[in-house]
Amino acid sequence: MQVTNEEVDLSIPNMHSREDEARAGQILRELPGVTGVRLVQRGAWVSYHPQTISHDKIGAALRHGGFRASTFQDSATGIAHNSSV
């Protein structure tokens, strides 16, 4: 059975510096089930295995690390919204 990744674009408004980007990237990359991370200014694109981790748990990990994170857009559907993850 082939596992299909899901993708989510996150808004991280309090990611201001390179140090913040490095810390957020490390948090995301260390999560089981996260298969790809691309950081952008005050945000991130994340690819993940939904059978292993949910976008809610990804957001919770960022919040635990001191970041405010919300879903900017579901990359698969293109549906834009702004909700806490």
Secondary structure, 3 states (H helix, E strand, C coil): CCCCCEEEEEECCCCCCHHHHHHHHHHHHCCCCEEEEEEECCEEEEEECCCCCCHHHHHHHHHHCCCCCEEEEECCCCCEEEEEC
